[in-house]
Amino acid sequence: MDITEVFCHNCKKVLGKYNNEFYSETQIGDVVKMIHASHIREGHDLVIRSIKK
């Protein structure tokens, strides 16, 4: 199963995990823009990374 994580380098924590079967990269980008916008506004460095389990 492939999972995509949204990780914040400043907070050192995972903000969300999304299954690649249900979310495409563009959908995950839209989720980051809407849900994690406060982190982006504060200048935090978010990374979207893939994990295979």
N, C-alpha and C positions, 0 to 999 in steps of 0.2 A: 504494500500500500504506500503510495506517495503522499507526503504531507508537505505543505508549505507553511513556514513559520514567519511571523512578523516579530522581529527582535529589535529592542532598543538598546543601543550601546551605552547611552548615558545612564539609564536606569538598571542596566544589566539584567533585564528580564524579558520573557516572551510575552508579547501582548496578545497573540492569537495564533491558533493552529487551524489550518483549513485543508480539507481533503481535496486533492487534485481531480478526483472523479466528478466532484460537484462544482468546483470553482476553477475558472480559467485564470490565467495571469492577469488579464484585463479586469476581471471581476474582483480579484484580490486587490489590485491597484485602486479600484473604486472604493472598496471597503476601507482601505487605509486612508484614503482622502476624506471619507465621511466620519469614520469612527475614531481614528487616531489623529485627527487634525490638531488637537490640543498639543500633542507631543511635537508635531511639526512646527507649530507656531512658536513653541518655546525653544526651538532650535535643536531639538534632539535629533540624533542620527539613527533613522530606522533602516533596517535591512530586511529584505524579503529573501529567505533562503529555503531551498528544497531539502527534504530529509526523506530517505527511503527506509522503510521498515520491513 
